[in-house]
Amino acid sequence: MKAEDVQGGTRARMRTELLVSLGILAAVALLPAIVANEYWRGVFIVSMYFAMLAAAWNLLAGYTGQLSLAPAAFGMIGGYVTGLLSYHYNAPPMVGIPAAIVVSGLIGFVLGRIVLRLRGPYLALTTLSFAEIVRLIISNSIEITRGDLGLNVPGIFDHRLAYYYAMLAVLLAVQLGLYFLLRTPAGLYLRAIRDDEIAAASRGVKIVLWKTNAFTLSAAISGLAGALYGHFAQFVSPELGLISQTGIIISMVVIGGLGTLPGPIGAAFLVYIASEFLRGFGGYQLIVFALLVIIFSRFFREGLWGLLRRAFERARARPATAQAAE
Amino acid sequence: MLTLDLAINGLIIGVFYALMAIGLSLIFGILKVVNFAHGEFYMLGAYAYTLAGLLLGISPWISLPFAFLVGMIVGLIVERLLMRPLYSGYTSWAVMRDEYAVIVTFGLSLLLINLVDKIVGPYAYKGPALVDVTRIALGPVLISGHRLIAALAGIGVIIATGLIVRYSYWGRQIQAVAQNRLGASLAGIDTAKASAIVFALAGGLAAVSGALLANIFNPTPDVGVFPAIKSYVIVVLGGMGSVPGSIVASLILGVLESFGGVYISYQYRDTFGLVILILVLMFRPQGLFGERARDV
């Protein structure tokens, strides 16, 4: 197979993935027309927060192969940056949100430099420690952050629908941005690092540069998500950075499909909405997700999207082989 | 006498840390993965010990081996169902091997915490004390009887484990597989059995640690999270895969936290270990006693 074919194959596949993601987002855009309940609209908004975190973590873990255990910590950092700015300096969200992106991006850059040479379990341990340190600092700096009491954050809009479409627009921008990033050579570098770091380096991929870029970008997106969530919920607390939150983000990406565009965001909606349903039936949601994560990572490594794609390809291949047999 | 007090309390906590960390270290030695569900073995042990005492009314000295047994059985099940793909011929998995291990043990941790939360409930139970003596004078230092006896029991278990791993037939098989899996299998060692033994032993040790501490840190579904994080720090500091390294690092961390909590900052005592972990990985990734794998 020629190199161009591989390239073309991935491009066609990515285009399908983009179209499916756009389809998911279009469906989400139409949801408020069906669901008038304010509570459920709130649930969808929180799902979009998780979808952004899942997409950001997927860029790092799924496409670059850097399995960080700190995605929730960056969401928390973003929320606290804009929250603290408005609490102490009365800064408007128009200042707070960009500041959240920049600060979490910078912290992500530093973390990326620290873990540059670490792999697998060592990387997971370092990022986990980092996440816990950040959470402990925030919950113990009571004079600045009010500690575990949490921080009140001013809202941006008067109506829930405004938040809804603002979040959706950002999520769409993130998804499109990821698609175009992955199409460029940069996207190939990231995936090359994931598949074989040494081989990628030997072919001239600047490992240091692209690994830190992935960390920075992923952290900046998570920070943005956290800042938006903070303004929507009008409250941030150290609980945003708990390890269990990271667990939820990871389950979304693994169930949806690691290293695919539509998987994580589709699963973010499915998982979060399902968890709201299950909450009514005795709160078994986390047990179900944990089981799904184990089952998917053990038996269906490509996630829901991989299963769907394969079912679709099989359905398409069957008429073709029937023709060939004649 | 504050110094002596802090030192002894730190060493005692270090013993319980060591019980956790040895198992984690053995698992890393043999499979080269970190078990992110290690704290949940601790939690299961704490519950097994406490509930056996509360519901069946049996003596804590019988609940203790019972907790060990529970940890062992869960360890065996986990190894058989989830760890096998790491080494038994799934060649195409080689690339994502580490990621699989992290995700699947992370998921397992989430599962066990929430299962126990649903079955037993989120409330804390107080584990029974091993002895009724409330205060024992250890020279000039006063210490609770349970703490002292539990620490002594912990030391006994650690010594027994060390002897088993060092000298027994199975223990030497474990060492061989940890040094070189392929080489060991060429020498006729059943590497799958060695992995199963390691998981059973690690699960049992963590469970005993939880059981011994159940009187001090009352079991709740997420009681294992902090001991697990401590044991990650310890295996990194002591060198992944090194049992003596884990023991030394446990005692160091216990004493360091004990002193740091008084002389540096009480609020931030839980962050010291995490900072140590990051610094060690940045500047001395092999830890204090890290062993290098030998090639065939």
Interface residues (C-beta under 8 A of the other chain):
Chain A: A61 G65 L67 L69 I114 R117 L118 R119 G120 P121 Y122 A124 L125 T126 L128 S129 F130 E132 I133 L136 I137 N140 D195 D196 I243 S244 G247 I250 S251 V254 L258 G282 G283 Y284 L286 I287 F289 A290 L291 V293 I294 S297 R298 R301
Chain B: F28 K32 V33 V34 F36 L81 L82 P85 V95 M96 R97 D98 E99 Y100 A101 V102 I103 V104 F106 G107 L108 S109 L110 L111 I113 N114 L115 K118 V225 I229 Y232 V233 V236 M240 Q267 Y268 D270 T271 L274 V275 L277 I278 L281 M282 P285
